[in-house]
Amino acid sequence: MICPACGSAAHEVKDSRPNAEENAIRRRRRCGCGHRFTTFEVLREDPELIGPNDRSKWRRAAEMQALFRKLDLEDAHLALALVRRLSGAEASEQDREAA
C-alpha cells in the first residue's frame, strides 16, 4: 500500500476488521507523515482455481509439478490416475492411455 498523501510505502496498520458481509477486510493505516487512510481487501474467487471435473487443468498441474520436482511424466500421470480413483472420480479414456 502507498500513502495517498505522500506516496510512501512506510506505514502501519492501526485497526483491522472484517466488514458486515465478511467478504472484505477493512484496515485503518497510518503513514509516517501522519496521514491516516483506510484500505479494503476484498476476498474474491480466483477464476484460475481448478475444479474437480477439469481434467485438462489437473493434468497440466501434475505435469508442471513433475517437471518442477524432476519426476518422470509417466509417474505423474499414474499418480493423477490414482488420486482420481481414490476420490471416486472415473478416469477418462485419455487418462487411461497416458497411464
C-alpha positions in Angstrom: 0.0 0.0 0.0 1.1 3.5 -0.8 0.1 6.6 1.2 -2.2 8.7 -0.9 -0.8 11.9 0.7 3.0 11.4 0.4 3.4 8.2 -1.8 5.4 6.5 0.9 5.1 2.7 1.5 6.2 3.1 5.1 3.0 2.8 7.2 1.5 0.7 10.0 -1.9 -0.9 10.3 -3.8 0.5 13.3 -7.0 -1.4 13.0 -8.1 -4.4 11.0 -11.6 -6.0 11.0 -13.9 -7.8 8.5 -16.9 -6.0 7.1 -20.5 -7.0 7.8 -20.7 -9.4 4.9 -17.3 -10.9 5.8 -16.1 -10.8 2.2 -13.7 -7.9 2.7 -11.2 -6.7 5.4 -11.1 -3.1 6.4 -7.8 -1.8 7.5 -7.0 1.6 9.1 -3.5 2.7 8.3 -1.2 5.5 9.5 1.7 6.7 7.4 4.9 8.1 8.8 3.9 11.5 7.5 0.9 11.4 9.9 -1.8 10.8 7.3 -4.4 8.2 8.1 -6.2 6.2 5.4 -8.5 3.2 5.0 -8.0 0.2 2.7 -10.3 -2.6 1.9 -9.0 -6.1 0.9 -11.8 -7.9 -0.9 -11.9 -11.7 -0.9 -12.7 -13.0 -4.3 -12.9 -16.3 -6.0 -10.0 -16.9 -8.3 -11.2 -18.0 -11.8 -8.0 -20.0 -12.2 -8.8 -22.4 -9.4 -9.0 -26.0 -10.6 -12.5 -27.5 -10.3 -12.9 -31.2 -9.5 -14.0 -32.1 -13.1 -11.5 -30.0 -15.1 -9.2 -32.9 -16.1 -7.1 -30.8 -18.5 -6.1 -28.4 -15.7 -5.4 -31.3 -13.3 -3.3 -33.0 -15.9 -1.3 -29.8 -16.7 -0.8 -29.1 -13.0 0.5 -32.7 -12.4 2.9 -32.3 -15.4 4.2 -29.0 -14.2 4.9 -30.4 -10.7 6.6 -33.4 -12.2 8.9 -31.1 -14.2 9.5 -28.9 -11.2 10.3 -31.9 -9.0 12.3 -33.6 -11.8 9.9 -36.6 -11.9 9.1 -38.8 -14.9 5.8 -37.6 -16.6 4.5 -41.2 -16.6 4.8 -41.3 -12.8 2.9 -38.0 -12.6 0.1 -39.4 -14.8 0.0 -42.6 -12.7 -0.3 -40.5 -9.5 -3.0 -38.4 -11.0 -5.0 -41.5 -12.0 -4.6 -42.9 -8.5 -5.9 -39.7 -6.9 -8.9 -39.8 -9.2 -9.6 -43.4 -8.3 -9.3 -42.7 -4.6 -11.5 -39.6 -4.8 -14.2 -41.7 -6.6 -13.8 -39.9 -10.0 -13.6 -42.1 -13.0 -10.5 -41.7 -15.2 -11.3 -40.7 -18.8 -10.1 -42.7 -21.8 -7.3 -40.2 -22.3 -6.0 -40.6 -18.8 -6.0 -44.4 -19.1 -4.0 -44.2 -22.3 -1.4 -41.9 -20.6 -1.1 -44.1 -17.5 
